[in-house]
Amino acid sequence: MEGKNIIDTTENNVLPSETDCEKEKNTSVGAKEYSEKLWDQHLKFSEFVDEGFFLVETNSRQIVRTNTAATYLTGYSTEELLNLKIDQLHPEEELPILLLKIQQLEFEFTTIVEDFTLVQKNGWKFPVNIHLNRLFDQATEPQQRFFVAIYRGEFKDESKITFSQRNHELLALMEIGRTIASALNLEEVIDLSMLKLASVCGAKYVSIFLVNENNELQMLKAHKLPPEMVTVFAQPWRVGIEEGPFEQVLKSRKILQVENVYTNPIFQKWRPIAERIGYAAVISLPMIPRDKPVGIFNLYYEKPHRFTQEQINFLRAAVTYLAISIDNARLYREHKEKADQITVINQITNSINSSLELEQVIKTIALGVRQVVDFDYLSIVLFDDETDKLQVFALASKKLATIIGEQFWTPLGKTGLGWLRLTSEQTPVLPESHSPRDSYESKLLIENTLKSRLNVLLLSKDKYLGTFSLGKLEAGAYTSTHSKIFKQIASQIATALENAKLYQEVKRRLTEFSALADVSQTISSSLNIREVLDLIVKAAATAMHAKICTIWFVNENSGLGHVDSNSPNTNLQLQKALHKRLDTVIKDMKPLMIENFQKEGLAPEELPNALRGANLRSYLGVPVISRGKTIAVLSVYKEDLHHFDDREVKLLSTIANQAAIAIENARLYERERRRAAQLAMVNEIGKKITSTLDLNKLLDIVSKAIQEIFKYYNVAIYLVDSKQDNIVLKSQSGGLSSKLPIGSIVEDTEVPIGRAITTGKTLLISDLSQEAHPDVNYPLQGSELCVPLKIADRIIGVLVLLSERKNAFDDRDLNAFEALAGQMASAIENARLFEETKCNTEQLAHANEELENFVFTVSHDLKAPIVSVQGFSSILLNDYRDRLDKDGVHYLQRIQSNVTQMERLIHDLLELSRIGRVVNPFEDTDINEIIKLALYDLQFQSKEKNIEIVIQPNLPVVYCDRDRILQVFTNLISNAIKYMGDNPAPRIEIGCEEKDNYYQFYVKDNGIGIDPKYHTKVFELFETLKEIKDVEGTGVGLTIVRRIINNHNGKVWIDSEKGKGSTFYFTLPKKH
């Protein structure tokens, strides 16, 4: 086993090998001194476990070293144990067995003494197992032989176990307390405390998670007991124990006890991990030093474990101590870091200017360093954190500049120093006339010319920033003192440079964020696409430090038009090679970078005119993507040869995404605006449609309104002439008004207009250039929409919309114009019906007028002969009665009666003809007076039949034709008297009921009544009731009443039944 570690396979305890100890052996030292040196090699390990370790000299069995656990186990102090032999820890009756086992070490490397008795200082005895390990082989001199005795308690009595456990726990708390009090090193405190608690509690694993800056749990430390002597990367269990329901412990601030991970449902997700790395129980405690948790402490047990309240109390106290120590160490560390920062800041302030501009900082560094360490050449090379490029800053003395060429040297005032411009990566920028060959030769010349050099790494807070170099033309110019001073200065310089770089980075990011904020604010505050895009290109140019920024839009013909940061109103077209490159960006949706236009074969003439004179050298373009396709290309141009890194590509892509949002918002706004305009158009045109019934005026209103609202090239309305079977242009507005006259006929039914009429379906032609049957009167470019005008299934016409743009109409347009077409068709049909009705009404009115004239003429012409007949018959009766027989007298009386009836008929017909033809002015008329006049005229008839007439008092005043309303009441009362019949108690009632907008009058009698089937017929001309004989009537009276009431915008009707009297109602409007 020489050259290997002695391993106790039972507990996996690793001890130093015999060979290693043999190599360290020094015969000039005494046995005790040498044993102490050996003990120090595994002291750290022995302190991590609860077993008592004793280093014993073999021959004398004298204890020469122990660990802390041995003092807890025996009750003796360390000093007391070093004065004892190992024999004194056991009863005399068991010593022979112990001595025999020690002697076996002469032949064996290790042996075990089981069920042995340990006697504590207080006399208490308890069982232990002892592992004896030999440290040397037999070749070692006897006086220098040692062995290690490892004591492990084997309690069987439960009370003793509990007492021992409490004893161990109290001692562990004391140990942790001493550790916390004596150490502020966070790592040391955590390691010692974790191992101690895990050992006391018998856990297999122990871990600590701390809350990081993001308020997330992150594992800080983890240990396995006993410890493994392998690297962290060879310990897969570390990854396994990171997994578990520990977040809830932090949130709830409560202890999590999982006594069996295989049965507890909360641990179901992590059972495979527990099974693989070998633990069956877990306890997790929140670490709360004051009022805020700093992390959690976890113990993992190899077997299911029941946690007693005493164990939990012990762990809670111990973890609280540990949390306090962690918090104290953190506070100490923060305080120390702040103190260090203040010191560094003070040192930098004393030697370096407070400027944060990188060039100014380096200039100040050079002047400051020169006061301490002289040089002819100073070089600072800095790493770019986001690219692989280097930033090279070089200054040289005039002496060196004379050697390499002063054309590369720019003096810094009267300091004797100047900038060297040797490469394009250097700052300041390399002159245009300088070639790469010149740079290489100049740098090689510097390397060969400088005889003395100092080089140091620039480290700031463990970050490698770059290198700092000084050089002198003379050999041996620098000593170790110079080197030490140089290194001290370098730490200050690194901090200053880091601050300057951070300042530049913050300044750059601030510019970027400001640009993004401006873009976001504009997008949210404006929906004007031109305004938004102008700001986007200007913001992108600022954020990218570019000379020019453009947005090239992809139009429907795959061409590219643009908006740029210098001349937003310029409309350019990309040419040739660059156009082809951007086609790749459009199709592949990936950025395009050109570091050198000339190197890529893009001569200035290949660029748009506005970009040729700008001396542009490099280019970056990114796609503006919306709805999965490229709608534009956002581009920036720089005047220097520039390599665009990932950060710049990402920044420009972010702005492009903002541009996509802006374009999409504007597109949505335009779509909704257009939709609103469509709805407003439908509403407005709907109002205008209902405002007239003149067909030609209606058609002109619609066509002009559509053309004005949507700015279409031409809007036309064609109607079908059913008589001629033609499609006729009736109205249009727009560009064809002067070319295509109203009344033009569509003769070819294969053209779009004809097809729309024939099929009765809406026809959309997105590209007229592809139309197979174009209309010769219409342009051959653009798009056309034909919407049929239908009444039910009958096609009456078509609405034709013409645009100069391709794809000008979408589904929303189709829906809107189809809805409008429905309204138009109804309005057109109404206008047609109105014209027909108007024509028929005029014809009817003319016929009525001729009839009334005829009636008047006939009545007037008949009146003269009737008067003659009446006169001659009266003369015959008066003068010749005596000469006539009885029949002759009867016949003359019949002639006079018929002539009187004829006179009444003619009178009534004349009155009927005058109604509507002879109009009297309306006036406020008291109905009470009207009824008195009517009754006065009819008093003889009413008295003759002894009729009771009842009049409702306080009848209203009505605005009407006084004479005609008197005629209405007279005719109705006369009618009631005539048809009273043989009623022994005749009665007529006259009254009125006031309604909302009119008065309802009635004349009621208790006469013979009228059968309901005659209620309408009695108002017709020449219709009379035949039930009562000897009642003289012309059949015109009620017809006169109806016509008068109709001329007053009223109504008249009857309510009657045969034998139950009649009530005639009529209404007169109230005065407005």
PADOPA-337977 format. One record per residue (C-alpha): residue in one letter; x, y, z. Coordinates in steps of 0.02 Angstrom, whole numbers, plus 50000, padded with zeros to 5 digits. Each point is the difference from the previous one (the first is absolute). Example, Ala and Ser with C-alpha at 12.3 -4.5 7.8 and 13.67 -1.06 7.14 Angstrom:
% residues 2
a506154977550390/s500695017249967/
END
This chain:
% residues 1072
m500005000050000/e501525011149989/g499685016249909/k498114998950023/n498745007450123/i499444989450147/i498095000049990/d498794994650132/t498734992349881/t498674999150136/e499785018950011/n501035005849850/n501195009650113/v501595004849908/l501645001050096/p501745005249945/s500984985749921/e501484991850084/t501135004249856/d499545018350010/c500385000150185/e501634990649971/k500575013349877/e499685013750127/k500944990650137/n501475009350078/t501064990050119/s500705015750079/v498365004250086/g499244991550151/a498554987949992/k498745012550072/e500525014149883/y499934988649850/s498314993250051/e499325017750009/k500625003349824/l499154984149940/w498395004550093/d499905017049913/q499854991049833/h498294992950042/l499465011950141/k498795009349888/f499114983949954/s499944993450178/e499165016050060/f498544997549880/v499374983850077/d499274994750168/e501184985150026/g501345002250131/f501745000049919/f501544995550104/l501795000049936/v500914987550113/e501844995350015/t500034981149977/n501234994550134/s499495011750141/r498175001249946/q500155018450045/i498685011449921/v500935013549903/r498585008649902/t498094999949999/n498595008749910/t498575009950076/a498794985549990/a501164989950116/t499775013050138/y498094999149981/l500074981050002/t501094998150156/g499585015550098/y501865004250017/s500765015849933/t501324999049864/e501395003850126/e499384986250115/l499944987249860/l501795003849947/n500564994950176/l499094983349991/k500374983349925/i498654992049896/d499944985850131/q499265012450126/l498425002149896/h499454982050027/p499644988050147/e501474989450055/e499094983849958/e499935004849816/l501815006049982/p500714983149945/i498854999949851/l500525017849955/l501864995850017/l499774984649892/k499175010349863/i501405012950007/q501304986249980/q499064993949846/l500475016449916/e501764993049986/f499314988449867/e498425008749938/f499675017749944/t498305001150083/t498944990850128/i498355002650092/v499544998350183/e498114997950015/d498865001850152/f501365007950105/t499695010950152/l500535018350012/v500135007850173/q499665018750000/k500805012250120/n498445000050109/g500064981050010/w498544997049882/k500284984949889/f499264996749828/p500394988149855/v501115005149854/n500764992349846/i501845003949971/h500875000349832/l501914998450014/n501055005449851/r501904997949988/l500955014749929/f501694991649963/d500674983749937/q501184988850094/a501545008549928/t499665015350102/e500995001850159/p498984994050150/q500105016150098/q499205009249857/r498524988449970/f498245007150018/f498234994549972/v498335008849990/a498554994550109/i498275005349939/y498614998650133/r498184998749949/g498624998850130/e498824985049989/f498535004550116/k498664987250028/d499005007950141/e498795013049933/s500195011850147/k501884999749981/i499845003249815/t498855014750032/f501145006950133/s501514998049888/q499105007749854/r499515015150104/n501785001150061/h500634999549821/e498765013149946/l500445012050140/l501844997749965/a499685002749815/l499095016350039/m501465005650106/e501194995449860/i498985009749872/g499925014850119/r501895000150020/t500204998849810/i498845014749972/a500875010350133/s501754996349938/a499805001249810/l499285012649879/n500534990149848/l498354994649926/e500664984149918/e500844994150158/v498455003250108/i498844990949880/d501124984949972/l500364996850184/s498195002650053/m499264989249862/l501154985350037/k499745001350187/l498095000349988/a499944986049872/s501154989250106/v499025002950161/c498334996449914/g500624984649906/a499595007149828/k500764993649838/y499955016649907/v499885018050053/s499705015449891/i499735018550018/f499045010749875/l500155018950009/v498875013249924/n500885008749856/e499785017749935/n498514994549895/n499144993450157/e500244982249938/l500694985150094/q501744994749946/m501014985950077/l501555006750085/k500774984750082/a499704981350010/h500934986150092/k499904981350013/l500424990850161/p501274993450016/p500875012349881/e500634994149832/m501785003549947/v499505003449817/t499705015549895/v498335008649996/f499714995049819/a500134981650049/q498575001750126/p498354997849903/w499005000050162/r500305018750013/v498865002949851/g498704988050068/i499785008150170/e499695016849919/e498284993649949/g498575000350123/p498495009950064/f501115012950084/e499215015849929/q498454997450108/v501104999450156/l500685017249956/k498285007149961/s499094992650151/r501475002150122/k499494983250073/i501014984250027/l499724986249873/q500104982250070/v499974985549878/e500254984550109/n499854988449850/v500215006749824/y499254984049928/t498325002250085/n499825018850018/p499025006849848/i500895016750008/f501604991349948/q499284989449859/k500855010349863/w501734997750075/r499914981650055/p501064993649853/i501385012250048/a499924995150183/e500074981649955/r501485002449884/i501125009950118/g499434990850156/y498945009750123/a498314996150073/a499595014550117/v500245018949992/i499805014450119/s500085017949933/l500105015050117/p499855018449953/m501515010450050/i499315016050077/p501325010150092/r498905015050032/d498395003749908/k500414994449824/p500514982349946/v501724998649923/g499854981949943/i499594982350054/f500974986050086/n499694981949945/l500474983350075/y499794983849900/y499904983150091/e500464983449925/k498484991450078/p498255005850047/h500165010650155/r498785005850131/f500355017750058/t499685003150185/q499565016950068/e501675000350094/q500954997249836/i498995013549914/n500325012350142/f501854996049994/l500085002449811/r498985016050009/a501215007350127/a501544994249905/v499365006249832/t499555016750079/y501805001650063/l500614995549827/a498835012549917/i500625013650117/s501804995649960/i499655000549813/d499145016850017/n501415006750108/a501304993849877/r499025007949859/l499945016550092/y501854998650036/r500384996249819/e498945014349938/h500845011750123/k501704994249947/e499585001649816/k499375017650026/a501575004550095/d501074992849860/q499005009349870/i500235016450093/t501864996950011/v500144996049816/i498965015149953/n501115011350106/q501574993149920/i499315002249825/t499435017650041/n501775004650053/s500814993949839/i498694999849862/n498835013449936/s498164997750037/s499524999749816/l499054984549942/e500345002049814/l501134985449955/e501255009849895/q500155013650131/v500244987050138/i501414991549902/k500825016749964/t499955004250185/i500684982750044/a501475002449883/l500435016950075/g499794993450177/v501024984049972/r501405010149921/q500255009350164/v500414983550084/v500674988549863/d500765007649845/f499634992449828/d500155002849814/y498534988949955/l498374996850092/s498724987449940/i498304995750073/v499084985549917/l498204997550058/f498824985649963/d498305004149929/d498784990850113/e498784996249859/t501164996649852/d501674991749967/k500805016349948/l501305009550100/q500095018550035/v501815005749985/f500575016650073/a501835004549969/l501005015450046/a501835003349961/s501335012750040/k500605011249862/k501654990650002/l499124983749953/a498875009149876/t501565006449910/i500594982149977/i498374992249938/g499355015149904/e499145015550063/q498604998049872/f499234987450121/w500225011250151/t498815013750064/p500805010450140/l499085003550163/g500425018350024/k501705003250077/t500074983950100/g501264991649884/l498754985949973/g498814996449857/w498734987449937/l500604986349884/r498804994849861/l500594983149938/t498434989349969/s498175002449960/e499594992750170/q500925013850088/t499245015650071/p500195013249928/v499534993049830/l501344995349874/p500245012949861/e499244995549830/s501695000249911/h500754987250119/s500164982249934/p500034983450098/r501784997349942/d500555016450079/s499164994850163/y500894983250008/e501715007549964/s499755014050125/k499494987950140/l501484988749959/l501155014950008/i499345004550172/e500284982250062/n501815000349942/t500365017750059/l499424998750182/k501364992450111/s499095000550167/r498214994750036/l498744998850141/n498404990149975/v498554997150118/l498254993249990/l498595012250030/l498864991750127/s498515008550080/k499004990250129/d500664983649932/k499565005449823/y501324999349865/l499865016549907/g501544998949892/t501875004050009/f501045015250046/s501765001849930/l501425012450016/g501605000549898/k501665009549996/l501265001749861/e501434997150124/a500434982750066/g499904996750188/a498895015050029/y498824990850117/t500394991650166/s498974989250118/t499505015850090/h499315007149839/s499064983849972/k499235000550174/i499475018149981/f499344996349827/k498924985750064/q499335010850141/i499555013549876/a499224987049883/s498664995450127/q499495018250013/i500055001949812/a498934984549976/t498665007250112/a500065016749910/l499894991649831/e498604988850058/n499055015250060/a500315008849836/k499444984849902/l498484998250110/y499635018449975/q500144997849813/e498914984550009/v498715008950107/k500065015049884/r499774988649850/r498594990450082/l499185016150056/t500035005949821/e499264983549944/f498674999850135/s499585018149965/a499804995949816/l498914984950041/a498995010350123/d499745013549868/v499434986949876/s498834991950126/q499285016750052/t499715005149820/i499174983449960/s498825002050146/s499645018449968/s499805000949812/l499174989949865/n500695010549859/i501134987749910/r501105013349920/e500285008750166/v500394983550088/l501214994049866/d500935016649995/l500324998850187/i500504981749988/v501355003149869/k500685014950097/a500004990250165/a500854985149917/a501345011349925/t500335007450172/a500014983450093/m501134991649870/h501155015349983/a499684999149813/k500135013249867/i498384995249915/c498554988550042/t498674994649875/i498444989449991/w499774991649831/f498214994049978/v499524984649902/n498585004749884/e498814988649909/n501154999449848/s501484994550110/g500795016849973/l500795010150139/g499545017950043/h500765008650151/v499955012450143/d501695006150067/s500665009950147/n500695014149893/s498635002649872/p498404991450054/n499025006649852/t501174992949869/n499324985149903/l501464989649937/q500214983349917/l501444988550041/q501054994549854/k500894984649937/a501154991150123/l499345007450163/h498244996549943/k500444981749977/r500784999350173/l498425007150078/d498964987349906/t500934987150104/v499555009250160/i498185000449946/k499894981649957/d501114992450136/m499485012750134/k501805001150063/p501155015150029/l501205005849864/m501705007150051/i501225008549879/e501625005650084/n500725007849844/f498965005349850/q501505000049883/k500624983150059/e498254992849971/g499995006949822/l498755013950036/a500685015449913/p499225017050042/e499034999949837/e499104984550062/l499275010150144/p498505011849990/n500435017849953/a499655006750175/l501264987850075/r501445001749878/g500735016150067/a500014994650182/n501644990149990/l499164984750075/r501024984350029/s499034987450104/y498194994550008/l498804990250111/g498234995649948/v498724989950099/p498274994149944/v498435008350068/i498874984950023/s498125000650022/r498834985049996/g501384988349948/k500665009549849/t501205014249964/i499125016449968/a501535011450004/v501885000750029/l500715011450136/s501785005249952/v501435010150075/y501555006449911/k501675005150077/e501445009849930/d501374989250077/l500454981849968/h498944992650136/h499664982250057/f498234998850070/d499974988750153/d498554989950070/r499525013850119/e499785012549859/v499044987549895/k498874996350148/l499735018650034/l499545004049820/s498884984549995/t499125006350157/i499685016749916/a499414990549845/n498774990650109/q499385016750066/a499845006049821/a499004984349958/i498845003850146/a499825018049941/i499624994749823/e498784986850060/n499135012450115/a499885012649859/r499354986549883/l498694994750128/y499565018250031/e499835003149813/r498954984349981/e498855005250144/r499965017949935/r499524993449831/r498714988750079/a499305014750098/a499985010149839/q499074985849915/l498714999450139/a499875018950000/m499834999449811/v498614987250009/n499145010450134/e500255016649910/i499494993349831/g498544991350083/k499425016950066/k500225008049830/i499084985849916/t498485003050110/s500075018849971/t499344999349822/l498874989749888/d500685007949841/l500894985449914/n501315009949904/k500395010950149/l500124984550110/l501244991449883/d501105015649989/i500025001950189/v500584981950025/s501375000049867/k500735016750056/a499964995350184/i500944983649973/q501305008249889/e500315014450121/i500144988850154/f501124986349929/k500915009749863/y499734986349873/y500475003849822/n498224998049939/v498294995250072/a498594995549881/i498204993750015/y499224990049860/l498144995449994/v499114986749900/d498725006849877/s498744985750001/k499045007149852/q501515001349887/d500954985750086/n501565011150014/i501285004250137/v500055019050004/l501225011750088/k498895011150108/s501275009250111/q501885001050031/s501315010350091/g501885000149975/g501314998649864/l498864993149863/s498655013350016/s500645009849850/k500384984549895/l498484988950027/p498335009349978/i498434996450101/g498864988549904/s501414989249933/i499464982149973/v501004984450046/e499834989249847/d501244986150043/t499344988950141/e501714991550018/v500825015550075/p500015001050193/i498445011050007/g499044988249889/r500554984650097/a499475007950165/i498265003449928/t499874982749922/t500584990050151/g499275011350134/k501614998050102/t501295012650057/l501505000049884/l501745005250063/i501445002349878/s501595003350100/d501085003049845/l499175006649843/s501554996449899/q499604981450020/e498155001849950/a499564988849851/h498525010849943/p500415018150040/d498775014149971/v500685011249862/n499335015350091/y500974995750160/p501885000850040/l501044984249983/q500915002750166/g499405000050180/s498534990650076/e498114999749979/l498534995450112/c498274996749927/v498574998250127/p498284995049932/l498475010050054/k498644987450041/i498185000450053/a499664982350062/d500674989549856/r499765013549868/i501565009349941/i499635018349969/g501775006549976/v501824999850057/l501165011350103/v501735001049919/l501545005950099/l501645002749909/s501715002750083/e501695003649921/r500854988650129/k500114981349992/n499214990450144/a499075015750053/f498484990550066/d499924987550142/d498634989850085/r499505014850108/d499695010349843/l498964986149925/n498934998650156/a499775018850016/f499545003049819/e498864984849991/a499065007150150/l499955017149915/a499424992049838/g498514992850091/q499495017150063/m500305007749828/a498944986949914/s498565003150120/a500165018949980/i500084998649810/e498464988949998/n499095011950116/a500465014649888/r499364990549849/l498384995650090/f499845018050058/e500175006349822/e498714987549939/t498825004450143/k500275018449969/c499584997749818/n498464989650040/t499445012750131/e500175014249878/q498984990349873/l498684995950130/a499935017950062/h499775005949821/a498604987549975/n499175005250164/e500145018149952/e499184996549832/l498644990050088/e499665014050124/n499945012549860/f498824988649907/v498884998050154/f499995018750030/t499625003549819/v498644986949989/s499235005450166/h500055018149950/d499294996649827/l498604988950068/k499455013150125/a499255011749868/p498814987349918/i499504993350171/v499535017550054/s498965001349842/v499154983350032/q499675005350181/g499265016749943/f498884993149862/s499364985950113/s499565012750135/i499045010849872/l499034984949941/l499524995250178/n499555017550050/d499135006149841/y499314984349921/r499614988750149/d498155001449966/r500214994349822/l501004984650048/d499304983850059/k500624991350156/d501354990249910/g500655015749914/v500195009050167/h500884984850072/y501234999449857/l500425018550016/q500284997950187/r501164985449963/i500945010949875/q500225013850131/s500594987350133/n501284992349882/v500595017149943/t500265004950184/q500984984050028/m501015003749844/e500385017550064/r500644992950165/l501064987449907/i500745013249888/h500305011150151/d500904986050091/l501034995649847/l500515018249981/e500505000450184/l500994984049981/s500935007149850/r500405015950094/i500834990550146/g501865000249966/r499775011549852/v499315014750095/v501095002350156/n499465011350143/p501305006850121/f500194990850166/e499555009450159/d499714996950185/t498214993850008/d498914997750155/i499114983449975/n498615005250121/e499475013849877/i500144988149851/i498794987650080/k498765013950044/l499985005649817/a499754982249938/l498564996850122/y499205016649951/d499954994649818/l499254983150050/q498815005950138/f498424996649897/q500474981949965/s500534996550179/k498445007650076/e498914990749876/k500674983350069/n500095006350180/i501864995350014/e501005003350160/i501695007549955/v501394999450134/i501575010649974/q501594997750103/p500435016650081/n501645009449970/l500444992749833/p501745005249940/v500585013449879/v500724991849845/y501125007049862/c499044995249842/d498955005249848/r498495007150091/d498724997749859/r500534982249959/i499954994250182/l498255007950015/q499534989749846/v500694984150088/f498955002550156/t498475004849897/n500114984349892/l500304988450149/i498575007350106/s498855000049847/n500454981949967/a499604995450183/i498285008749987/k499574991549835/y500394982350061/m499265001750177/g498584987949954/d498484997650113/n500945001350165/p498785007050131/a501435009250090/p501165006249863/r501665007050061/i501575007549922/e501625003050098/i501415011349940/g501685000150089/c501914999549994/e501494990850080/e501725008250007/k501464988949949/d501895003249994/n500095008749831/y498195001349943/y498175001950052/q498794985649972/f498195006149967/y498454989049992/v498155001149951/k499024986050081/d498184995149971/n498814986050054/g499264997649828/i499864984749890/g501894996549995/i501064993449857/d500544982349967/p501924998850020/k500184993649822/y499455017349939/h501165010150114/t501225003649859/k498745000349858/v498955014350075/f501445012149969/e500024996049813/l499155011249873/f498124997749972/e499854986550135/t498435001350112/l499074988450120/k498394992549931/e499274994250167/i498895015650025/k498835005849865/d499605018149964/v501755005450055/e500685011849872/g501894998749976/t501245002449859/g501374987950064/v501295014149993/g499935007050177/l501164987650087/t501195000549850/i500115018950025/v500344997250186/r501434987749965/r500825011549871/i499925015150117/i500754990350146/n501374992749887/n500465017549942/h500215004550184/n501204985150025/g498724991450108/k499064983649998/v498144995549998/w499164983450043/i498404992450066/d499584989050148/s498284992149981/e498954984550000/k498314997449919/g498595005450119/k501205007450129/g500325017449935/s501575007349921/t501495010350056/f501005009649870/y501775004750055/f501235012049918/t501665007850055/l500765017249976/p501865003450040/k500485012350134/k500795016149944/h501934999249992/
END
